[in-house]
Every structure is written in C-alpha cells, then in structure tokens.
Amino acid sequence: MAGGLARALNAPGGIGVNEACARAQENLQISRDKSLAFIGDCLADIEQLAAADAPAPEVRRELHRLACAIAGLGGMFERDALSKAAYCFCRLLDETEPGWVAVAVQVHVGAMRMLFTPGEHTPEQQASVVDGLRSVRRWAVGEAGQG
C-alpha cells in the first residue's frame, strides 16, 4: 500500500511533494484571509444587532447564528480565545432568554472584538478575558432570572 502511494507521488508528469505542499499552503492562506474577513463581518453585524435594547427573537437568533460562526471558525486560524468568547456569548444568549442583560451583552461583544486581534494580547491575557466572560455570564443569568 505505502509502496503504491510512493510510486504514484513519484510518477512522471505529476507534481512533486514540495509543489503540492506549496499549493496547499497557498490555498490555506486564501481560505484564512476569506475566513478572517468573514469573522470580521460577523463581528460588525453582532455589534450592530446587539446595540438594540431587548431585541426581537429573530434578532436574538441571528446574534446566536453569527456567534456560532465565529466560534466555529476562530479556532482554525489562531483565534482560540475568540472562539471561546463567542461560545460564551452563545451560552449567555441561551441562558438569559427571554431576558436581555445589556451590559453583559456589551462586555461579551467588546471582548470578542478585542480577541479578534490576538497578537495584541498575551495568551494569559486572552485566557483571563475568557474566564472573566464566564463570570459575567453567570452573573447575567442571575440578573435575568430576577427580572
């Protein structure tokens, strides 16, 4: 089996391993750029939609969908803390429904924006932000339950 693969990779007229790896890296960079632009667009949409006080259920669902997209893509492109923050935002939306704790929403949105540029913060700072969001979420769930 392995011999057959080696023969196929070395067959005349095919591309070499180095060229295949270079093409794959180029395609990954294109995907990375498009994905990061998409994440930036999702964040901008979240910022706009989250500015409303107590949004309608369909807006809340859209916020959740956008945050899920960020959570899914972020980790693929060195945005692990952003993924965790987006997931925490999803949980905030789920666990406070139908309530709306605007200050908690704004803290999550601001944190996601900050974590979008991870090179500006150490991994320890990023982890601290995510831990803080978990605390904010727990607080907000209590606030929503009292409302």
N, C-alpha and C positions, 0 to 999 in steps of 0.2 A: 504494500500500500504506500508506504513512505517513498519507496523507490520510484513508483509510478508518478507521484507528485513531483519529485525531484526532476524526473525526466520531462514532465510537462512544463515545469518552470524554466528548464534549460533548453527547450525545443527551439530550433531556428525560427526566426520570424516573430517570436513573442517578445514581450518586454521583460527586461531584467528586474530583479528584485529591487534594486536601488531606484529604478524609474517607477516601479509600482508603488513603492513607499512614498516617493516624492509626490506622485499624483494623489495618493490617498491623503497626504498631509495638506496638499493644496485644496482638495475638496473639503477637508475638515475645516480649514480656515474660512472657506466660503460659507460653510454651514455655521461656523462660530459667529462670523460677522452678522449674518442674517438673524441668527437666534438672539444675539445681544441687542440688535436693533428692535426685534420683536419684544423682548423683555422691556426695553426702554419705552416702547409704545404702550405696553400693558401697564407699566407704572404710571405713565402720564394719564391713561384712562382711569386708573384707580384713583389718582389724586383728584381728578375732576369729579368723578362719581361720588367719592367719599366726602366731598365738601358739603353735600346736602345734609340737612338735619333729618334724621329718621327716613331714609329713602324708602321708596315703594318696594314691595317684594321682588319685582323683576329687576330692579337696580341692584338690590342685595344679591340676587342670584348672579348677576353679571360681575359684581365685585368678586364673588366666590370663584367664578369661572376664570377670571383674569389672574387671581392669586394662585389658583391651581396650575395654570400655565407657567407662571413664574417658578413655582415650587418644582415643577417637573423639569424645566429646562435649566434652571440655575446651577444645579449640581454638576451638570455636564460640562460647564465652562467655568470652572473655578469660582463658582458663586454659591458654595455650600451654605454659608450663613444666610445668604439671601433666600435660598430655598427653604431653610428652616424658619425664617421670619415670615415668609409667605404662607407656609403651612400653619404657623401660629395664628396668622391673620384669618385663615380659613376657619380654624377652630374658634376664634373669637366670634366670627360671624355665626357659626353654628350654635355655639353655647350661649349666646346672648339673645338669640332670636325668640320672640319678635322684637325684643328691645334693641336699643341703639345707644351705646355709651360713646359719645362723640370724641371725648378726649382720648379714650383708649384706641379708637379707630385712627385718630390723627397720629398718635405715638407709633402705631404699627406702620402706617403709611410713611411717616418720616424715617423710620428705621429701615424700611425696605429701600427707600431712595438712597440712604447713606450706604447701605451694604451693596448697592449696585456697583460701586467702585471700590472693590475690596483692597486694592493696593494702597489705599489711603489709611488703612487701619490694620493693626496687627491682628493675627489670629486670636489672640487673647481678648482684644477689644471687641472683635466680632462676636466671640462666644459670650462675652459679658452682655452685649446688646441682646442677643437671643435669649439669654437667661432672664434679662430684665423684661422682655416681652412676655415671657411665660408668667412672670409675676403680675404684670399689668393685666394679662388675660384673666388670671384667677380673680384679681380684684374686680374687673369689669363684670365677670359672671355674677359675683355677689351683688354688685350695683344693679344689674339688670333684673336680678331676682327680687330686689326690694322695690323696683319701680312699679 
